């Protein structure tokens, strides 16, 4: 399965239940379709570089978050559809990082070192 990274800007709300629900839906979609979520990161609330329009509303502030995951291309298409139809999402992009997690690891960076006796 290819290894992907999703970068998302979500609409900022005073309470974080909206962003939590969005992240949960995205991760559940991947897990329900046989994928693996490797990492979730919140970059926090930031001022957008320019005013952005989405779902007939304008936004100046957004919550940034990323998710690294393994999934099939059809699961990624479903995730993009989910993001497109969710009004809480201002912008998102999916990047293919590699074919396998091993492609992403730096040389010498291993979880387990089998050379030690």
Long-range contacts (C-beta under 8 A, 24 or more apart in sequence): 1-35, 1-36, 1-70, 1-71, 1-72, 1-100, 2-70, 2-71, 2-72, 2-73, 2-76, 2-96, 2-98, 2-99, 3-38, 3-68, 3-69, 3-70, 3-96, 3-97, 3-98, 3-99, 3-100, 3-101, 3-103, 3-104, 4-68, 4-69, 4-70, 4-71, 4-76, 4-94, 4-95, 4-96, 4-97, 5-66, 5-67, 5-68, 5-69, 5-94, 5-95, 5-97, 6-66, 6-67, 6-68, 6-69, 6-79, 6-92, 6-93, 6-94, 6-95, 7-64, 7-66, 7-92, 7-93, 7-95, 8-64, 8-65, 8-66, 8-67, 8-83, 8-89, 8-91, 8-92, 9-48, 9-52, 9-62, 9-63, 9-64, 9-89, 9-90, 9-91, 9-92, 10-62, 10-63, 10-64, 10-65, 10-88, 10-89, 10-90, 11-54, 11-57, 11-59, 11-62, 11-63, 11-87, 11-88, 11-89, 11-90, 12-45, 12-59, 12-61, 12-62, 12-63, 18-88, 19-63, 19-65, 19-88, 22-86, 22-88, 22-89, 23-65, 23-67, 25-82, 25-86, 26-67, 26-79, 26-82, 26-83, 27-67, 27-69, 29-75, 29-78, 29-79, 29-82, 30-69, 30-71, 30-75, 30-79, 33-71, 33-72, 33-74, 33-75, 33-78, 34-71, 34-72, 34-75, 35-69, 35-70, 35-71, 35-72, 35-75, 36-69, 36-70, 36-71, 37-67, 37-68, 37-69, 38-68, 38-69, 38-70, 38-101, 39-66, 39-67, 39-68, 40-65, 40-66, 40-67, 41-65, 41-66, 41-67, 48-90, 52-90, 52-91, 54-87, 54-89, 54-90, 54-91, 55-87, 59-90, 62-90, 62-91, 68-97, 70-101
